[in-house]
C-alpha cells in the first residue's frame, strides 16, 4: 500500500508504465486502519475505487485530514472476502501489505485491514472482476495468498487481462464504469516505481 499516491488534476491516479485501468466505481465508502496521522489510526471516507492490472486505488471525494487517496498493489492484497451481511451493505474486506522503501526495514510497517462498502447500487460487475483479476495476477505471477517480502508490485502488469475483460458480466444494477479504452489524460505522465521519484515525462 501507499498512502496518497500521485493523482492527475481530474482525480485519476497517475498511471504506471504498462498499467491498464479496468474500471472505476463511484459512491463507495472506504475504511482502512493504521493510518498514522488519523485519530485512532482509522480512516473512513467516501469516494471512488479505480481497479487496474497492478492495483486498487481509492480516491476520496473530500480529503479526511491529510488522507486523500490509498493505493493497494494487487500482489500485496490477501485475505480478501466478499461479505453480504443481512442488515448492512455488501462489502469486500481484506488486508494489504505496505510498500516498504528499499532503505527501510519491513518491521517498521504494519499490515493494513481495509473494507470497500458498496452503498450506492449493486456490485455484480465489480466483485467478479476484482476477484478474477486478483486471482489471475496471483496465478500468473505464481504467488500464493501471502505476499512475498520485497516483491516488485509492478510485475503484476505482465498479467494478461484482455480476455477477462471481454467476458466480463455487466450487472445493470451496478454503476461500475468499465474502461473499454484507456482514459486519455491531459499529459502522458507515467510512473516507473512506487517510491517517490520524478514521474516519467514530467520534465
VEXVORO-838304 format. One line per field, with one value per atom (N, C-alpha, C): residue number from 1; residue in one letter; atom name; y, x, z. Coordinates in Angstrom, 3 decimals. Atoms other than C-alpha are relative to their C-alpha. Layout:
# VEXVORO-838304
k = (NUM:...)
r = (a:...)
a = (CA:...)
c2 = (Y:...)
c1 = (X:...)
c3 = (Z:...)
***
This chain:
# VEXVORO-838304
k = (1:1:1:2:2:2:3:3:3:4:4:4:5:5:5:6:6:6:7:7:7:8:8:8:9:9:9:10:10:10:11:11:11:12:12:12:13:13:13:14:14:14:15:15:15:16:16:16:17:17:17:18:18:18:19:19:19:20:20:20:21:21:21:22:22:22:23:23:23:24:24:24:25:25:25:26:26:26:27:27:27:28:28:28:29:29:29:30:30:30:31:31:31:32:32:32:33:33:33:34:34:34:35:35:35:36:36:36:37:37:37:38:38:38:39:39:39:40:40:40:41:41:41:42:42:42:43:43:43:44:44:44:45:45:45:46:46:46:47:47:47:48:48:48:49:49:49:50:50:50:51:51:51:52:52:52:53:53:53:54:54:54:55:55:55:56:56:56:57:57:57:58:58:58:59:59:59:60:60:60:61:61:61:62:62:62:63:63:63:64:64:64:65:65:65:66:66:66:67:67:67:68:68:68:69:69:69:70:70:70:71:71:71:72:72:72:73:73:73:74:74:74:75:75:75:76:76:76:77:77:77:78:78:78:79:79:79:80:80:80:81:81:81:82:82:82:83:83:83:84:84:84:85:85:85:86:86:86:87:87:87:88:88:88:89:89:89:90:90:90:91:91:91:92:92:92:93:93:93:94:94:94:95:95:95:96:96:96:97:97:97:98:98:98:99:99:99:100:100:100:101:101:101:102:102:102:103:103:103:104:104:104:105:105:105:106:106:106:107:107:107:108:108:108:109:109:109:110:110:110:111:111:111:112:112:112:113:113:113:114:114:114:115:115:115:116:116:116:117:117:117:118:118:118:119:119:119:120:120:120:121:121:121:122:122:122:123:123:123:124:124:124:125:125:125:126:126:126:127:127:127:128:128:128:129:129:129:130:130:130:131:131:131:132:132:132:133:133:133:134:134:134:135:135:135:136:136:136:137:137:137:138:138:138:139:139:139:140:140:140:141:141:141:142:142:142:143:143:143:144:144:144:145:145:145:146:146:146:147:147:147:148:148:148:149:149:149:150:150:150:151:151:151:152:152:152:153:153:153:154:154:154:155:155:155:156:156:156:157:157:157:158:158:158:159:159:159:160:160:160:161:161:161:162:162:162:163:163:163:164:164:164:165:165:165:166:166:166:167:167:167:168:168:168:169:169:169:170:170:170:171:171:171:172:172:172:173:173:173:174:174:174:175:175:175:176:176:176:177:177:177:178:178:178:179:179:179:180:180:180:181:181:181:182:182:182:183:183:183:184:184:184:185:185:185:186:186:186:187:187:187:188:188:188:189:189:189:190:190:190:191:191:191:192:192:192:193:193:193:194:194:194:195:195:195:196:196:196:197:197:197:198:198:198:199:199:199:200:200:200:201:201:201:202:202:202:203:203:203)
r = (x:x:x:x:x:x:x:x:x:x:x:x:x:x:x:x:x:x:x:x:x:x:x:x:x:x:x:x:x:x:x:x:x:x:x:x:x:x:x:x:x:x:x:x:x:x:x:x:x:x:x:x:x:x:x:x:x:x:x:x:x:x:x:x:x:x:x:x:x:x:x:x:x:x:x:x:x:x:x:x:x:x:x:x:x:x:x:x:x:x:x:x:x:x:x:x:x:x:x:x:x:x:x:x:x:x:x:x:x:x:x:x:x:x:x:x:x:x:x:x:x:x:x:x:x:x:x:x:x:x:x:x:x:x:x:x:x:x:x:x:x:x:x:x:x:x:x:x:x:x:x:x:x:x:x:x:x:x:x:x:x:x:x:x:x:x:x:x:x:x:x:x:x:x:x:x:x:x:x:x:x:x:x:x:x:x:x:x:x:x:x:x:x:x:x:x:x:x:x:x:x:x:x:x:x:x:x:x:x:x:x:x:x:x:x:x:x:x:x:x:x:x:x:x:x:x:x:x:x:x:x:x:x:x:x:x:x:x:x:x:x:x:x:x:x:x:x:x:x:x:x:x:x:x:x:x:x:x:x:x:x:x:x:x:x:x:x:x:x:x:x:x:x:x:x:x:x:x:x:x:x:x:x:x:x:x:x:x:x:x:x:x:x:x:x:x:x:x:x:x:x:x:x:x:x:x:x:x:x:x:x:x:x:x:x:x:x:x:x:x:x:x:x:x:x:x:x:x:x:x:x:x:x:x:x:x:x:x:x:x:x:x:x:x:x:x:x:x:x:x:x:x:x:x:x:x:x:x:x:x:x:x:x:x:x:x:x:x:x:x:x:x:x:x:x:x:x:x:x:x:x:x:x:x:x:x:x:x:x:x:x:x:x:x:x:x:x:x:x:x:x:x:x:x:x:x:x:x:x:x:x:x:x:x:x:x:x:x:x:x:x:x:x:x:x:x:x:x:x:x:x:x:x:x:x:x:x:x:x:x:x:x:x:x:x:x:x:x:x:x:x:x:x:x:x:x:x:x:x:x:x:x:x:x:x:x:x:x:x:x:x:x:x:x:x:x:x:x:x:x:x:x:x:x:x:x:x:x:x:x:x:x:x:x:x:x:x:x:x:x:x:x:x:x:x:x:x:x:x:x:x:x:x:x:x:x:x:x:x:x:x:x:x:x:x:x:x:x:x:x:x:x:x:x:x:x:x:x:x:x:x:x:x:x:x:x:x:x:x:x:x:x:x:x:x:x:x:x:x:x:x:x:x:x:x:x:x:x:x:x:x:x:x:x:x:x:x:x:x:x:x:x:x:x:x:x:x:x:x:x:x:x:x:x:x:x:x:x:x:x:x:x:x:x:x:x:x:x:x)
a = (N:CA:C:N:CA:C:N:CA:C:N:CA:C:N:CA:C:N:CA:C:N:CA:C:N:CA:C:N:CA:C:N:CA:C:N:CA:C:N:CA:C:N:CA:C:N:CA:C:N:CA:C:N:CA:C:N:CA:C:N:CA:C:N:CA:C:N:CA:C:N:CA:C:N:CA:C:N:CA:C:N:CA:C:N:CA:C:N:CA:C:N:CA:C:N:CA:C:N:CA:C:N:CA:C:N:CA:C:N:CA:C:N:CA:C:N:CA:C:N:CA:C:N:CA:C:N:CA:C:N:CA:C:N:CA:C:N:CA:C:N:CA:C:N:CA:C:N:CA:C:N:CA:C:N:CA:C:N:CA:C:N:CA:C:N:CA:C:N:CA:C:N:CA:C:N:CA:C:N:CA:C:N:CA:C:N:CA:C:N:CA:C:N:CA:C:N:CA:C:N:CA:C:N:CA:C:N:CA:C:N:CA:C:N:CA:C:N:CA:C:N:CA:C:N:CA:C:N:CA:C:N:CA:C:N:CA:C:N:CA:C:N:CA:C:N:CA:C:N:CA:C:N:CA:C:N:CA:C:N:CA:C:N:CA:C:N:CA:C:N:CA:C:N:CA:C:N:CA:C:N:CA:C:N:CA:C:N:CA:C:N:CA:C:N:CA:C:N:CA:C:N:CA:C:N:CA:C:N:CA:C:N:CA:C:N:CA:C:N:CA:C:N:CA:C:N:CA:C:N:CA:C:N:CA:C:N:CA:C:N:CA:C:N:CA:C:N:CA:C:N:CA:C:N:CA:C:N:CA:C:N:CA:C:N:CA:C:N:CA:C:N:CA:C:N:CA:C:N:CA:C:N:CA:C:N:CA:C:N:CA:C:N:CA:C:N:CA:C:N:CA:C:N:CA:C:N:CA:C:N:CA:C:N:CA:C:N:CA:C:N:CA:C:N:CA:C:N:CA:C:N:CA:C:N:CA:C:N:CA:C:N:CA:C:N:CA:C:N:CA:C:N:CA:C:N:CA:C:N:CA:C:N:CA:C:N:CA:C:N:CA:C:N:CA:C:N:CA:C:N:CA:C:N:CA:C:N:CA:C:N:CA:C:N:CA:C:N:CA:C:N:CA:C:N:CA:C:N:CA:C:N:CA:C:N:CA:C:N:CA:C:N:CA:C:N:CA:C:N:CA:C:N:CA:C:N:CA:C:N:CA:C:N:CA:C:N:CA:C:N:CA:C:N:CA:C:N:CA:C:N:CA:C:N:CA:C:N:CA:C:N:CA:C:N:CA:C:N:CA:C:N:CA:C:N:CA:C:N:CA:C:N:CA:C:N:CA:C:N:CA:C:N:CA:C:N:CA:C:N:CA:C:N:CA:C:N:CA:C:N:CA:C:N:CA:C:N:CA:C:N:CA:C:N:CA:C:N:CA:C:N:CA:C:N:CA:C:N:CA:C:N:CA:C:N:CA:C:N:CA:C:N:CA:C:N:CA:C:N:CA:C:N:CA:C:N:CA:C:N:CA:C:N:CA:C:N:CA:C:N:CA:C:N:CA:C:N:CA:C:N:CA:C:N:CA:C:N:CA:C)
c2 = (-1.176:0.000:1.234:-1.288:3.607:1.049:-1.038:6.469:1.191:-1.211:9.498:-0.122:0.098:8.329:1.229:-1.149:10.894:-0.113:-0.050:11.958:1.064:-1.007:13.813:1.065:-1.050:17.095:-0.451:0.485:15.164:-1.031:0.925:12.932:-1.433:1.362:9.844:-0.237:0.278:8.113:0.148:-0.053:8.865:-1.438:1.416:5.553:-0.348:0.541:3.395:-0.377:0.547:2.265:-1.366:1.269:-0.624:-0.242:0.177:-0.032:0.169:-0.055:-0.679:0.079:-0.143:0.631:-0.839:0.922:-1.864:0.656:-0.579:0.037:1.102:-0.957:2.863:-0.176:0.135:2.590:1.177:-1.150:5.750:-0.406:0.217:6.013:-1.147:1.033:3.672:0.655:-0.426:4.042:-0.898:0.737:3.000:0.158:-0.024:2.078:-0.656:0.591:1.413:0.368:-0.279:1.155:0.282:-0.242:2.020:1.140:-1.227:5.455:0.938:-0.684:7.354:1.338:-1.351:10.901:0.052:-0.064:9.939:-0.396:0.271:9.782:-1.487:1.435:6.211:-0.847:0.726:5.266:-0.482:0.516:4.570:1.132:-0.982:6.405:-0.618:0.397:6.209:1.165:-1.090:8.192:-0.493:0.279:8.365:0.351:-0.352:8.342:-1.047:0.891:6.215:-1.007:1.049:2.980:-0.178:0.314:2.545:-1.375:1.329:-1.003:-0.117:0.194:-1.714:-1.376:1.272:-4.676:-0.030:-0.089:-3.507:0.220:-0.453:-2.064:0.389:-0.602:-0.841:1.340:-1.315:2.880:0.608:-0.762:4.603:1.471:-1.457:8.348:0.631:-0.604:10.331:1.178:-1.173:12.814:1.261:-1.095:15.061:-0.590:0.535:14.587:-0.155:0.195:13.197:0.354:-0.485:15.281:0.041:0.059:14.571:-1.169:1.214:11.420:0.338:-0.256:11.808:-1.172:1.167:8.503:-1.122:1.164:4.989:-1.017:0.845:2.672:-1.398:1.371:-1.142:-0.880:0.889:-3.277:-1.353:1.277:-6.434:-1.132:1.060:-8.581:0.069:-0.166:-7.248:-0.206:0.208:-7.867:-1.481:1.394:-11.041:-0.032:0.157:-12.410:0.701:-0.725:-10.692:-0.872:0.751:-11.690:0.880:-0.713:-10.665:-0.323:0.163:-10.121:0.513:-0.398:-9.971:-0.045:0.007:-9.034:0.257:-0.139:-9.141:1.447:-1.344:-5.658:1.132:-1.056:-3.786:-0.234:0.113:-3.189:-1.017:0.923:-5.653:0.697:-0.593:-5.135:-1.037:0.838:-6.510:0.408:-0.278:-6.808:-0.764:0.696:-7.857:0.713:-0.624:-6.996:0.353:-0.374:-5.277:0.315:-0.250:-5.230:1.366:-1.301:-1.915:-0.144:-0.069:-0.956:0.658:-0.482:-0.603:0.586:-0.571:1.817:-0.870:0.918:-0.028:0.205:-0.270:1.689:-0.112:0.112:0.966:-1.453:1.365:-2.122:-0.328:0.456:-4.123:0.068:0.022:-4.313:1.349:-1.329:-0.555:0.234:-0.200:-1.027:-1.120:0.975:-2.749:-0.350:0.424:-4.725:0.770:-0.745:-2.706:-0.930:0.634:-4.043:1.043:-0.949:-2.474:-0.582:0.416:-2.573:0.968:-0.794:-1.359:-0.294:0.178:-0.810:0.584:-0.413:-0.618:0.580:-0.648:1.924:0.540:-0.559:3.077:-0.987:0.951:0.305:-1.342:1.363:-3.306:-0.098:0.208:-4.848:-1.236:1.209:-7.680:0.093:-0.160:-6.225:0.096:-0.271:-5.015:-1.242:1.093:-8.043:-1.135:1.066:-10.783:0.460:-0.492:-8.599:0.118:-0.156:-7.786:-1.363:1.314:-11.403:-0.780:0.675:-12.765:0.611:-0.675:-10.153:-0.339:0.277:-10.724:-1.453:1.417:-14.481:-0.204:0.101:-14.104:0.539:-0.602:-11.841:-0.975:0.979:-14.420:-1.198:1.194:-17.325:0.304:-0.352:-15.561:0.281:-0.331:-14.384:-1.054:1.135:-17.713:0.410:-0.461:-16.139:-0.696:0.554:-17.885:1.158:-1.068:-15.922:0.956:-0.916:-14.401:0.664:-0.700:-11.699:-0.327:0.239:-12.247:1.339:-1.256:-9.649:0.498:-0.685:-7.176:-0.374:0.290:-8.498:1.329:-1.227:-5.806:0.018:-0.001:-4.854:0.271:-0.343:-3.650:-1.198:1.170:-7.162:-0.523:0.383:-7.623:0.497:-0.575:-5.528:-1.014:1.000:-8.617:-0.937:0.894:-10.397:0.371:-0.327:-10.648:0.154:-0.238:-9.079:0.196:-0.291:-8.525:-1.028:1.062:-11.891:0.074:-0.109:-11.461:1.155:-1.173:-8.021:-0.278:0.289:-9.333:-0.839:0.895:-11.893:0.451:-0.500:-9.674:0.108:-0.134:-9.842:1.413:-1.350:-6.388:-0.037:-0.018:-6.112:1.364:-1.295:-3.413:0.791:-0.697:-2.588:0.515:-0.402:-1.934:1.203:-1.197:1.634:0.031:0.068:0.468:0.365:-0.357:2.003:-0.773:0.785:-0.342:0.866:-0.725:1.210:-0.888:0.755:-0.163:0.446:-0.473:2.006:0.828:-0.674:3.658:1.474:-1.408:7.059:0.885:-0.920:9.904:1.020:-0.989:12.225:1.215:-1.246:15.786:-0.143:0.179:14.509:-1.485:1.407:11.295:-0.429:0.341:11.107:-1.474:1.412:7.598:-0.160:0.307:6.411:-1.293:1.212:3.827:-0.790:0.672:2.937:0.462:-0.395:3.013:1.051:-0.928:5.089:1.375:-1.354:8.859:0.351:-0.432:9.752:0.828:-0.780:12.124:-0.910:0.753:10.958:0.106:0.007:9.914:0.883:-0.881:12.590:1.297:-1.200:15.292:1.160:-1.084:17.309:0.752)
c1 = (0.827:0.000:0.867:-0.670:0.959:-1.087:0.984:-0.950:0.245:-0.033:-1.757:0.906:-0.774:-0.379:-0.247:0.137:0.092:-1.292:1.242:-3.177:0.111:0.119:-3.921:-0.994:0.949:-5.899:-1.463:1.387:-9.116:-0.284:0.190:-8.594:0.395:-0.399:-7.495:1.457:-1.397:-4.297:0.933:-1.025:-1.151:0.397:-0.261:-0.632:1.481:-1.349:2.461:0.247:-0.341:4.308:-0.668:0.707:2.273:-1.238:1.220:-0.648:-1.224:1.237:-4.092:-1.169:1.152:-7.164:-1.155:1.080:-10.034:-1.356:1.304:-12.838:0.153:0.119:-13.886:-1.392:1.282:-16.625:-0.143:0.263:-18.048:-0.951:0.980:-20.148:0.304:-0.354:-18.211:0.520:-0.620:-17.200:1.211:-1.250:-13.638:0.462:-0.538:-12.262:1.378:-1.340:-8.615:0.570:-0.578:-6.661:1.496:-1.445:-3.144:0.494:-0.419:-3.017:0.519:-0.624:-0.561:-0.633:0.453:-1.986:-1.467:1.437:-5.649:-0.292:0.387:-7.459:-0.324:0.196:-7.304:0.600:-0.652:-5.357:-0.929:0.986:-8.571:-0.548:0.585:-9.886:-1.225:1.213:-13.373:-0.337:0.252:-14.107:-0.849:0.788:-16.449:0.825:-0.713:-15.141:-0.151:-0.004:-14.211:1.132:-1.022:-12.298:0.399:-0.558:-10.048:0.655:-0.618:-9.017:0.789:-0.849:-6.115:0.638:-0.706:-3.923:1.124:-1.073:-1.493:-0.531:0.390:-3.514:-1.475:1.293:-6.720:0.344:-0.255:-6.759:-1.322:1.149:-9.304:0.364:-0.185:-9.656:-1.200:1.074:-11.674:-0.629:0.696:-14.329:0.452:-0.535:-13.179:1.068:-1.044:-9.904:-0.482:0.258:-10.174:1.305:-1.270:-7.471:1.034:-1.046:-4.249:-0.194:0.234:-5.727:-0.920:0.863:-6.990:-0.037:0.001:-6.129:0.800:-0.690:-4.904:0.189:-0.404:-3.086:0.341:-0.231:-3.157:0.447:-0.461:-0.958:-0.699:0.718:-2.841:0.863:-0.887:0.215:0.205:-0.175:0.189:-1.310:1.303:-3.532:-0.150:0.281:-4.532:-1.180:1.130:-7.413:-1.253:1.168:-9.913:-1.248:1.234:-13.512:-1.180:1.238:-16.876:-1.024:0.946:-19.370:-1.378:1.381:-23.168:-0.791:0.711:-24.445:-1.491:1.456:-28.214:-0.435:0.478:-28.558:0.896:-0.902:-25.692:0.277:-0.232:-24.462:1.116:-1.038:-22.347:1.353:-1.330:-18.626:1.079:-1.201:-15.160:0.937:-0.978:-12.768:1.280:-1.268:-9.128:1.140:-1.222:-5.570:0.905:-0.998:-2.819:1.313:-1.341:0.908:0.500:-0.537:2.780:1.092:-1.134:5.151:1.125:-1.075:8.360:1.121:-1.139:11.008:1.245:-1.149:14.218:0.973:-0.984:16.303:-0.602:0.634:13.809:-0.321:0.218:13.084:-1.484:1.396:9.855:-0.713:0.605:9.278:-0.575:0.515:8.602:-1.396:1.271:5.441:-0.981:1.027:2.187:-0.885:1.006:-0.277:-1.292:1.257:-3.465:-1.183:1.286:-7.023:-0.843:0.823:-9.411:-1.386:1.353:-13.069:-0.523:0.648:-14.836:-1.497:1.440:-18.561:-0.764:0.776:-20.976:-1.331:1.174:-23.514:-0.954:0.859:-24.909:-0.093:0.193:-26.208:0.654:-0.509:-25.226:1.498:-1.439:-21.799:0.257:-0.111:-22.416:0.992:-1.064:-19.909:1.349:-1.268:-17.220:0.590:-0.536:-16.905:0.604:-0.623:-16.401:1.262:-1.202:-13.946:1.167:-1.058:-11.973:0.562:-0.456:-11.829:0.705:-0.655:-10.985:1.364:-1.260:-8.279:1.062:-0.993:-6.587:0.454:-0.337:-6.717:0.937:-0.867:-5.193:1.395:-1.305:-2.432:0.827:-0.728:-1.501:0.449:-0.317:-1.645:1.130:-0.987:0.364:1.364:-1.262:2.987:0.414:-0.302:2.980:0.151:0.004:2.110:-1.143:1.073:0.157:-0.753:0.813:-2.241:0.789:-0.809:0.564:1.056:-0.994:2.680:1.428:-1.407:6.437:0.663:-0.675:8.646:0.835:-0.800:10.247:-0.383:0.467:8.276:-0.333:0.291:8.034:-1.488:1.435:4.321:-0.321:0.257:4.701:0.108:-0.070:5.378:-1.399:1.388:1.578:-0.429:0.365:1.458:0.121:-0.189:2.523:-1.199:1.163:-0.772:-0.901:0.895:-2.911:-1.437:1.354:-6.298:-1.018:0.916:-7.780:-1.125:0.990:-9.544:-1.051:0.912:-11.040:-0.980:0.849:-12.375:-1.067:0.955:-14.029:-1.178:1.043:-16.021:-0.598:0.529:-16.931:-1.520:1.456:-20.554:-0.315:0.372:-22.155:-1.359:1.224:-24.747:-0.672:0.662:-27.325:-0.254:0.205:-27.748:1.302:-1.310:-24.030:0.485:-0.425:-22.907:1.489:-1.412:-19.305:0.158:-0.296:-17.818:1.238:-1.116:-15.613:0.724:-0.789:-12.769:0.176:-0.147:-13.226:1.253:-1.301:-10.286:0.579:-0.641:-7.772:-0.376:0.383:-8.841:1.141:-1.041:-6.987:0.235:-0.350:-5.169:0.594:-0.525:-4.005:1.473:-1.422:-0.432:0.262:-0.401:1.433:0.900:-0.818:2.904:-0.139:-0.001:3.876:0.964:-0.893:5.290:0.744:-0.796:8.073:0.255:-0.273:8.271:-0.995:0.873:6.243:0.654:-0.689:8.907:0.063:0.080:8.949:1.225:-1.010:10.947:-0.746:0.698:10.232:-0.815:0.872:7.416:0.528:-0.505:8.474:-0.867:0.740:7.510:-0.389:0.436:7.105:0.949:-0.971:10.166:-0.290)
c3 = (0.000:0.000:0.000:-0.049:-0.427:0.222:-0.275:1.131:-0.907:0.810:-1.048:-1.233:1.241:-4.425:-0.876:0.897:-7.179:-0.804:0.761:-8.820:-1.088:1.045:-12.033:0.456:-0.414:-11.820:0.014:0.031:-12.673:1.098:-1.113:-9.600:-0.315:0.363:-11.538:0.407:-0.367:-10.323:-1.202:1.057:-12.340:-0.296:0.295:-14.195:0.029:0.120:-14.009:-1.457:1.309:-17.127:-0.134:0.302:-18.671:0.869:-0.785:-16.299:-0.892:0.768:-17.767:0.975:-0.891:-15.945:-0.517:0.335:-15.885:0.250:-0.343:-14.140:1.028:-1.098:-11.854:0.595:-0.697:-9.244:0.957:-0.868:-7.650:1.120:-1.057:-4.495:0.932:-0.969:-2.232:1.277:-1.248:1.393:0.204:-0.171:2.183:1.436:-1.364:5.597:-0.013:-0.111:6.425:1.363:-1.314:9.663:-0.113:-0.145:10.843:-0.890:0.693:9.203:1.083:-1.146:11.464:0.394:-0.347:11.240:0.436:-0.284:11.772:1.445:-1.382:15.111:0.165:-0.207:16.404:-1.103:1.092:13.260:-1.091:0.959:11.346:-0.853:0.919:8.272:-0.645:0.714:6.801:-0.929:0.951:3.624:-1.168:1.205:0.603:-1.216:1.218:-2.933:-1.083:1.161:-5.946:0.113:0.068:-6.487:-1.463:1.323:-9.542:0.105:0.041:-10.462:-1.289:1.185:-12.808:0.070:-0.004:-13.713:1.031:-0.992:-10.990:1.409:-1.338:-8.117:0.084:-0.302:-6.496:0.640:-0.594:-5.717:0.442:-0.487:-3.509:-0.065:0.049:-4.192:0.703:-0.799:-1.621:-0.736:0.547:-2.759:0.720:-0.811:0.093:0.911:-0.873:1.997:1.434:-1.429:5.535:0.703:-0.547:7.216:-1.122:1.027:5.282:-0.960:0.792:3.722:-1.178:1.164:0.141:-0.976:0.894:-1.591:0.643:-0.557:-0.839:-1.115:1.110:-3.235:0.540:-0.476:-2.790:-1.166:1.076:-5.102:0.083:0.009:-6.151:0.556:-0.500:-5.354:1.512:-1.446:-1.773:0.765:-0.643:-1.080:0.339:-0.370:0.790:0.967:-0.911:2.843:-0.478:0.514:0.537:0.068:-0.192:1.127:-0.371:0.322:-0.313:1.078:-1.115:2.527:-0.389:0.256:2.214:1.306:-1.283:5.694:-0.195:0.113:6.293:0.189:-0.336:7.803:-0.489:0.481:6.160:-1.475:1.452:2.623:-0.304:0.462:0.640:0.041:-0.083:1.028:-0.282:0.137:0.300:1.129:-1.057:3.231:-0.319:0.214:3.302:0.692:-0.526:4.241:-1.175:1.013:2.291:0.711:-0.543:2.968:-0.471:0.404:2.897:-1.058:0.926:0.101:0.794:-0.872:2.109:-0.853:0.737:0.776:0.169:0.021:-0.119:1.151:-1.059:2.583:1.401:-1.314:5.411:0.327:-0.459:7.497:0.001:0.084:6.992:1.353:-1.341:10.778:0.409:-0.333:10.852:-0.565:0.702:8.726:0.345:-0.371:9.687:-1.187:0.970:7.585:0.272:-0.130:6.930:-0.248:0.309:7.105:-0.715:0.749:4.596:-0.241:0.365:3.648:-1.053:1.053:0.478:0.109:-0.193:1.121:-1.182:1.173:-1.819:0.473:-0.591:-0.592:-1.057:1.054:-3.953:-1.156:1.099:-6.201:0.276:-0.143:-6.740:-0.218:0.182:-7.066:-0.862:0.818:-9.571:-1.138:0.994:-12.062:0.710:-0.670:-9.649:0.663:-0.826:-7.355:-0.843:0.798:-10.023:-0.723:0.694:-11.966:0.969:-1.000:-8.813:0.416:-0.463:-7.590:-1.114:1.135:-11.083:-0.300:0.305:-11.621:1.036:-1.053:-8.268:-0.069:0.158:-8.846:-1.199:1.192:-12.352:0.275:-0.329:-11.033:0.826:-0.831:-8.391:-0.808:0.794:-10.801:-0.982:1.019:-13.497:0.618:-0.665:-11.001:1.019:-0.867:-9.115:1.460:-1.381:-5.778:0.714:-0.822:-3.035:0.629:-0.576:-0.846:0.883:-0.806:1.222:-0.880:0.823:-0.477:0.452:-0.319:-0.662:0.351:-0.348:1.056:-1.188:1.033:-1.349:-1.434:1.365:-4.342:-0.688:0.733:-7.013:-0.371:0.293:-7.119:-1.468:1.402:-10.724:-0.933:0.878:-12.033:-0.333:0.304:-11.922:-1.369:1.300:-15.119:-1.127:1.054:-17.086:-0.135:0.044:-16.312:-1.168:1.119:-19.483:0.501:-0.506:-18.677:-1.121:1.122:-22.162:-0.100:0.158:-22.325:1.111:-1.132:-18.866:-0.205:0.222:-19.821:-1.061:1.078:-22.985:0.493:-0.483:-20.993:1.330:-1.275:-18.032:-0.058:-0.106:-16.895:0.486:-0.395:-16.695:0.684:-0.799:-13.937:-0.184:0.224:-14.858:1.284:-1.277:-11.127:0.615:-0.517:-10.668:-0.811:0.733:-11.554:-0.376:0.390:-12.187:-1.473:1.395:-15.352:-0.437:0.555:-17.419:-1.019:0.999:-19.418:-1.229:1.245:-22.951:-0.739:0.463:-23.937:1.133:-1.116:-21.679:0.011:-0.090:-20.375:-0.454:0.458:-22.047:1.099:-1.016:-19.701:-0.692:0.577:-20.221:-0.378:0.280:-20.262:-0.175:0.145:-20.901:1.154:-1.170:-17.397:0.330:-0.412:-16.306:1.155:-1.112:-13.005:-0.305:0.241:-13.073:1.264:-1.261:-9.390:1.058:-1.099:-6.178:0.887:-0.894:-4.434:-0.633:0.534:-4.748:-0.825:0.965:-7.806:-1.032:1.032:-10.680:-0.911:0.891:-12.915:-1.426:1.377:-16.421:-0.874:0.895:-18.942:0.673:-0.713:-16.278:-0.195:0.179:-17.300:-1.270)
***
